[in-house]
Structure formats: C-alpha cells, structure tokens
Amino acid sequence: MSVLRGKNILLGITAGIAAYKTASLVRLFVKAGAEVKVIMTPAAKEFITPLTLSTLSKNPVYSSFIDEDDENAMWNNHVELGLWADLMVIAPATANTLSKMAQGNSDNLLVATYLSAKCPVYFAPAMDLDMYKHPSTKESFDKLREYGNIMIPAEHGELASGLIGEGRMAEPEGIVSFIENKIIEGQPLYDKTVLITAGPTYEAIDPVRFIGNHSSGKMGFAVAKAAIDLGATVLMVCGPTHESYQHDLLKMIAVTSAEDMYNAVHEHYGSVDIAIMAAAVSDFRPKQVAQNKIKKSDTALTLELEPTKDILESCGRLKKDQILVGFALETDNAIENAIQKLKKKNLDLIVLNSLQDEGAGFGTDTNKITLIDKDENISAMPLKSKLEVGTDIMNEILKHCDV
C-alpha cells in the first residue's frame, strides 16, 4: 500500500527522449492507487503516443487548450486541471519547459496548468550533459525551488548523445519512491514509531488443539495503514491471521500465544512513541499442555486454566513518554467498564466497541466505536469501514496527545 493511494496526480510530459519512460511511470502511479491525468506538450507526442498514456491512465490525455479536430469541443480548462491535482509531476522536464515555468511563459496548456496549480509540484529534469550544466538551466532550477517546487535529481549515466554524465531522468521507480518519501517526511508522525498488536492468540491444549477467539486482525491492520499514511514506522505484533499488508514502513512480527505476544511487545515497547493494543489476547491458557494429542473418549474433558500475562496493564506500569492506547470489547455497562479499564491500566485513550452493535466486532469489515480519552471525554462514532475507523483512531491520537 502506498501513500499515493487516493491521490490525484497530474503528470506533465515534455518533449524529451525520456518521455518513453512515462508509460511505466503512469502504470506505477495507478498501481499505487492514484488517479492519473496526463498533459503533454504538443511536441511530446512525437516521443510517446497519447493513446498509450490514455489507455494506461484510463483518462483522456490533454495537449492543447481545444481539440482542433472538433469544432464543437469545449476548451480544456487549465484552472480546473490545476485545482483537481493533489500533486503535479513534470517528467521529463526539458530545459525549454523549465525555463518557461521559471519565467511564467504560458504558451502551452502544460505551463498554463502549472501556473494554476495550488498543489506541490515535482519536476524531473532530463537533458544532455552540457544543457544540464548550463548557467541558464541552473538558474531555472534555483528559481523553481524558490517557488517551492521540488526537484527530483537527475541521474548519472549514458545520455541520448552518447555522452556519460548527469542529466538522465530518474527511473520511474525512483520517481515514485522519491515522491512517496517526500510525502511521508511531511506527515505529522514522520520519524515516530508505532507499535500495534493485532489478531487473536492461540493457547495450546495439545499439539493439535488450542483455545482461541474469532478475531481476524482486520482492525489492527486498518490502524497500521492509517499510522503509515501519517508517516509513522509501524511495528506490528500479530497473532494468527489471514490478513496481509506490505509496506516499506511496516515490520511484521508473527506470534502465536499470549506469552509470545507479551515477549515481543516488551522487547520493543521501550523504544516506541505510540503503542496501540488492538489484539484480542486470550485471558486464560491451559495450565498443563499435553505433549501428545488427547484421544477422544466418552468421558468429559476438564481443563484447568490459568491467567495469561496482562500485556496492556504491564505496559501501563512501564509507561514513560509513550502514548498508550487500549481496546475494550464490552457486552454491558460498556462506558463504565471502558473508563474503569482506562484508569486501571494507565491509558491515554481507549477504543470501545460492543458486540451488541450490528456490523461491529470480530471478522467484519466495519466497526462502530466510542473513543474515550484520559480526561473521560467521550466521542461516539457511527458505523464505518474499519479503514475509516483506523483513521479516526489515529486522528484522535494526534488531537489529544503531544507527539
């Protein structure tokens, strides 16, 4: 999952040989979950066809203010395009277009749209070595950076002229990674580490059977995604689950039992900024685990259970500067029980959900929560997708906690 998910990206393509790379760039943006629209300078169409880019982006490609082949066509509104974008990327950015951008010379749709854009603008220079080093080009770079535009550095390598040097446009994968990193750096939880527990724990009865619960881990994964969207590095300690999620900012630690989870949490707890305990940890485990499979018989089987270690309570005792968030699943006297747990376990925030609410609880893609902070402020939320609930939880942490 990428921080580009849900973003509107306006890709400007200018007339350089590196334009052939933009097919891959569009594909990578779309794969990351972004909506992509393309603007080309008229000369850029000599290097890559609009048909290729429109097919990959699933949107029309713009290159002029009007469609000259259709006398009834509406004009392509550069202001609307500029306002639509969450970010604008100009790649390849030739010396000619960079100079026009720096000077405000809007003689084509791309530059006019650039001048109308209110979003962050990235540009990836692409030109031959001598052009790249020319004082006028350096002046364009400096002027655009003064405007707040972000330069994606050119790479060193073989150029179209056959020369070896600086001026080669960054590869599409590098451009996407550069933009993702820049977005993350600007997020409120950049350089913060969030520890999240998720899923159930399984407590062995014998080598075959276990005591467990119906937790799917969906809620913990949703919180992890929301934390990463805010720039955090996430350590997820997860019990057995079918859920999966891959991200450069996510480290997964797989565990099985409550004891495994306790040990993994305490190995990392002292070094994290925020800990969110979303796992449904077994409260009891068999006191004796059979070494061999217990044979079925007609007589009743009695299991003696003992309490597992309370991970949340132990973290509350050890808490120093961490923000500690717990979950409470209640069936009756929900608010009172949640507040009691909040105080007893030294939490900063507790997330209450009830099995009485339709669409909430284990295994569903939705949840209905109530957030209670350490000052006992209560915020009841309507039924939402768990991804939305994850965002609500992280926003509440930002709102009430100094991170």
C-alpha positions in Angstrom: 0.0 0.0 0.0 1.3 3.4 -1.0 0.8 6.9 0.5 -0.2 7.8 -3.1 -3.4 5.8 -2.7 -6.4 8.1 -3.4 -4.2 11.0 -4.7 -5.0 12.9 -7.9 -1.7 13.1 -9.8 -1.3 15.4 -12.8 1.6 14.2 -14.9 3.1 16.7 -17.3 5.2 15.3 -20.2 7.5 17.4 -22.3 9.4 16.7 -25.5 12.4 14.7 -24.4 13.6 11.2 -25.3 12.9 10.2 -21.7 9.2 10.6 -22.4 9.2 6.9 -23.3 9.6 6.1 -19.6 6.3 7.8 -18.7 4.3 4.8 -19.7 5.9 2.9 -16.8 5.5 5.9 -14.6 1.8 6.2 -15.3 1.4 2.4 -14.6 3.3 2.7 -11.3 1.1 5.6 -10.1 -2.0 3.7 -11.0 -0.7 0.6 -9.3 -0.1 2.7 -6.2 -3.8 3.6 -6.1 -3.6 7.1 -7.6 -5.9 8.7 -10.1 -3.7 10.0 -13.0 -4.4 12.6 -15.7 -1.8 13.4 -18.3 -0.9 16.7 -20.0 1.6 16.7 -22.9 3.3 19.5 -24.7 2.4 19.2 -28.4 6.0 18.1 -29.3 6.0 15.4 -26.6 3.6 13.4 -28.8 6.5 12.7 -31.1 8.1 10.6 -28.4 5.1 8.7 -27.0 1.5 8.5 -28.1 -1.4 9.9 -26.2 -3.2 6.6 -26.9 -0.7 4.7 -24.8 -1.0 7.1 -21.9 -4.8 7.3 -22.0 -5.0 3.5 -22.0 -2.7 3.2 -19.0 -4.3 6.1 -17.1 -7.9 5.4 -18.1 -8.3 9.1 -18.6 -8.2 11.4 -21.7 -4.8 12.9 -22.4 -4.6 16.7 -22.8 -2.2 18.6 -25.1 -3.9 21.8 -26.2 -6.5 24.3 -25.0 -9.0 23.0 -27.5 -9.5 19.9 -29.7 -8.8 21.4 -33.1 -10.4 18.4 -34.8 -13.8 19.1 -33.2 -15.3 22.5 -33.8 -17.8 21.9 -31.1 -15.3 20.9 -28.5 -15.2 22.5 -25.1 -11.9 24.1 -24.1 -9.6 22.2 -21.8 -9.7 24.3 -18.6 -6.2 24.6 -17.2 -7.5 26.1 -14.0 -9.8 23.1 -13.3 -6.9 20.7 -14.0 -4.6 22.6 -11.7 -7.1 22.6 -8.9 -8.0 18.9 -9.4 -4.5 17.8 -8.7 -3.2 16.8 -5.2 0.3 16.9 -6.7 1.8 17.7 -10.1 4.7 15.8 -11.6 6.6 17.1 -14.7 8.7 14.3 -16.1 10.6 14.6 -18.2 11.2 18.3 -17.6 13.2 19.7 -20.5 15.4 22.8 -20.4 12.8 24.5 -22.6 9.8 23.8 -20.3 11.8 24.5 -17.1 12.7 27.9 -18.5 9.0 28.7 -19.4 7.9 27.6 -15.9 10.5 29.8 -14.2 9.6 32.8 -16.3 5.8 32.2 -16.4 5.8 31.9 -20.1 2.4 30.0 -20.5 2.4 29.4 -24.3 1.0 25.9 -23.9 -1.5 24.0 -21.8 1.0 22.3 -19.6 2.7 25.6 -18.4 -0.7 27.3 -18.0 -1.8 24.5 -15.8 1.4 24.6 -13.8 0.8 28.3 -13.1 -2.7 27.5 -11.9 -1.7 24.6 -9.7 -2.1 25.0 -5.9 -0.6 21.6 -5.0 3.0 20.5 -4.6 4.9 20.4 -7.9 7.7 17.9 -8.6 9.9 18.2 -11.7 12.4 15.6 -13.0 14.9 17.2 -15.3 16.0 15.3 -18.4 18.5 16.8 -20.9 22.0 16.3 -22.2 25.1 17.0 -20.1 26.0 20.4 -21.4 22.4 21.6 -21.2 22.1 20.4 -17.7 25.3 22.3 -16.6 24.4 25.5 -18.5 24.0 28.5 -16.2 20.5 29.3 -17.6 19.4 25.8 -16.6 20.9 26.1 -13.2 19.0 29.5 -12.9 15.8 27.7 -13.8 16.4 25.1 -11.1 17.1 27.7 -8.5 14.1 29.8 -9.4 11.7 26.9 -9.4 13.0 25.7 -6.0 12.4 29.3 -4.7 8.8 28.9 -5.8 8.6 25.8 -3.6 8.8 23.3 -6.4 10.6 20.1 -5.6 13.4 18.8 -7.9 13.8 15.1 -8.5 17.5 14.9 -9.1 18.7 13.7 -12.5 20.9 10.6 -12.5 24.4 10.0 -13.9 24.6 7.7 -16.9 24.6 7.3 -20.6 22.7 10.1 -22.4 21.0 10.3 -25.7 24.0 12.0 -27.3 26.3 9.1 -26.2 28.0 11.2 -23.5 28.2 9.9 -20.0 27.3 12.3 -17.2 24.5 13.9 -15.3 21.2 14.8 -16.9 19.5 11.4 -17.3 15.9 11.4 -15.9 15.4 9.4 -12.8 13.9 6.0 -13.4 10.1 5.7 -12.9 10.5 3.5 -9.7 12.9 6.1 -8.4 10.5 9.0 -9.1 7.6 7.2 -7.3 9.9 6.3 -4.3 11.2 9.9 -4.1 7.6 11.4 -4.1 6.4 8.8 -1.5 9.3 9.6 0.8 8.7 13.4 0.4 5.1 13.0 1.3 5.9 10.8 4.3 8.5 13.3 5.5 5.8 16.0 5.7 3.4 13.9 7.8 2.9 14.5 11.5 4.2 11.1 12.6 7.3 11.1 10.4 10.3 9.7 12.5 7.8 8.2 15.0 7.5 4.5 15.7 4.1 3.0 16.4 3.8 -0.5 18.0 0.5 -2.2 17.2 -0.8 -5.6 18.3 -3.4 -7.3 16.2 -5.3 -10.6 15.8 -6.0 -13.4 18.2 -3.7 -15.5 20.3 -3.9 -19.3 20.3 -3.2 -21.2 23.6 -2.3 -24.8 23.1 -4.2 -27.6 24.7 -2.1 -30.3 23.0 -0.1 -30.4 19.7 -3.4 -30.2 17.7 -5.9 -28.2 19.6 -5.9 -24.7 21.1 -8.1 -22.1 22.9 -8.6 -19.0 20.7 -11.1 -16.4 19.6 -12.7 -15.1 16.4 -10.5 -12.0 16.0 -9.5 -11.6 12.3 -6.9 -8.8 12.9 -8.7 -6.5 10.4 -8.9 -3.7 12.9 -5.2 -3.8 13.8 -4.3 -3.8 10.1 -6.6 -0.8 9.5 -4.9 1.2 12.3 -1.5 0.2 10.9 -2.4 1.6 7.4 -3.7 4.8 9.0 -0.5 5.2 11.0 1.7 4.7 7.9 -0.4 7.2 6.0 0.6 9.7 8.7 4.3 8.9 8.2 4.9 6.5 11.1 7.1 3.4 11.1 5.0 0.6 12.3 6.0 -2.5 14.3 3.1 -4.9 14.2 3.0 -7.8 16.6 0.3 -10.1 15.1 -1.3 -13.3 16.1 -2.5 -15.9 13.6 -4.4 -14.2 10.8 -5.3 -14.3 7.1 -4.8 -10.6 6.7 -1.7 -9.3 4.9 -0.2 -5.9 4.2 3.2 -5.0 2.8 4.9 -1.6 3.1 8.4 -0.3 3.5 7.4 1.3 6.8 5.9 -1.9 8.2 7.7 -4.6 10.1 5.7 -7.7 10.9 6.4 -9.8 14.0 4.3 -13.0 13.9 3.4 -14.6 17.2 1.0 -17.4 18.3 0.4 -17.3 22.1 -0.2 -14.6 24.6 3.2 -15.3 26.1 4.8 -14.9 22.6 3.0 -11.5 22.2 3.9 -10.4 25.7 7.6 -11.0 25.0 7.6 -9.4 21.6 5.8 -6.3 22.8 8.2 -5.8 25.7 11.2 -6.3 23.5 10.2 -3.2 21.6 7.9 -1.2 23.9 10.7 0.9 25.5 11.8 2.4 22.1 8.4 3.3 20.6 6.5 6.6 20.7 2.9 5.2 20.5 1.6 1.7 21.4 -1.9 0.6 20.2 -3.0 -2.7 21.7 -5.7 -3.9 19.3 -5.1 -7.6 19.6 -7.7 -9.9 21.2 -5.3 -11.6 23.7 -6.5 -14.8 25.4 -7.2 -14.1 29.1 -6.6 -17.7 30.1 -4.5 -20.7 28.9 -4.3 -24.3 29.9 -2.2 -24.8 32.9 -0.8 -28.0 31.5 -0.2 -28.6 27.8 -0.4 -32.3 26.8 2.7 -33.4 24.9 0.6 -35.8 22.7 -2.8 -35.5 21.1 -5.5 -36.1 23.7 -7.6 -39.0 22.5 -11.3 -38.6 22.1 -13.3 -40.5 24.7 -16.9 -40.7 26.0 -15.9 -39.1 29.3 -15.8 -35.3 29.9 -12.6 -33.5 29.5 -11.7 -31.0 32.2 -9.1 -28.3 31.5 -7.5 -26.3 34.3 -6.9 -22.8 33.1 -4.6 -20.1 34.4 -4.5 -16.4 33.6 -2.1 -15.1 30.9 0.1 -12.1 31.5 -1.8 -8.8 31.1 0.2 -7.1 28.3 -1.8 -3.8 28.4 -1.5 -3.5 32.2 2.2 -4.2 32.2 2.8 -1.5 29.5 0.7 0.9 31.6 3.0 0.3 34.6 6.2 0.7 32.5 4.9 3.7 30.5 7.2 6.8 30.4 6.8 9.0 27.4 4.8 6.6 25.3 1.2 7.2 24.3 -0.7 4.0 25.2 -4.0 3.1 23.6 -6.1 0.1 24.6 -9.3 -1.6 23.2 -12.3 -2.7 25.1 -14.9 -5.1 23.8 -17.9 -5.0 26.1 -21.4 -6.5 26.2 -23.0 -4.5 29.0 -22.2 -1.4 31.1 -19.9 -0.6 28.3 -18.9 3.0 29.0 -18.4 2.4 32.8 -16.3 -0.7 32.2 -14.2 1.0 29.5 -13.5 4.0 31.8 -12.5 1.7 34.6 -10.1 -0.1 32.3 -8.7 3.2 31.0 -7.9 4.3 34.6 -6.7 1.0 35.9 -4.3 0.4 33.1 -2.9 3.9 32.8 -4.1 4.5 29.2 -4.2 7.7 27.2 -7.0 6.6 25.1 -9.4 3.6 25.0 -11.3 2.3 22.0 -14.7 0.8 23.0 -16.7 -1.4 20.7 -19.7 -3.5 21.6 -20.8 -6.9 20.4 -24.4 -5.5 20.7 -23.8 -3.3 17.7 -24.7 -4.8 14.3 -21.8 -4.7 11.9 -19.2 -4.3 14.7 -16.9 -6.8 16.4 -14.9 -9.8 15.0 -14.5 -10.7 11.4 -16.4 -7.8 9.8 -15.2 -5.1 7.5 -17.0 -2.5 9.6 -16.9 -1.3 13.2 -18.7 1.1 15.5 -16.5 2.6 18.2 -16.6 5.0 21.0 -13.3 6.9 21.9 -12.7 7.8 25.5 -9.6 9.8 26.4 -7.8 10.0 29.8 -9.9 13.1 30.7 -13.0 10.9 30.1 -14.1 12.9 27.0 -16.4 10.6 25.1 -16.7 10.6 21.3 -19.2 8.1 19.8 -18.7 7.3 16.1 -21.2 5.9 13.6 -20.8 2.6 11.9 -17.9 2.9 9.4 -15.5 0.7 7.5 -12.5 -0.4 9.6 -10.2 1.6 7.3 -12.1 4.7 8.2 -12.2 3.7 11.9 -8.4 3.3 11.8 -8.1 6.8 10.5 -10.4 8.1 13.3 -8.3 6.4 15.9 -5.1 7.9 14.6 -6.6 11.4 14.3 -7.8 11.2 17.9 -4.3 10.3 19.0 -3.0 13.4 17.1 -5.7 15.5 18.6 -5.3 14.6 22.2 -1.6 13.6 22.5 1.5 15.5 22.1 3.5 13.5 19.6 
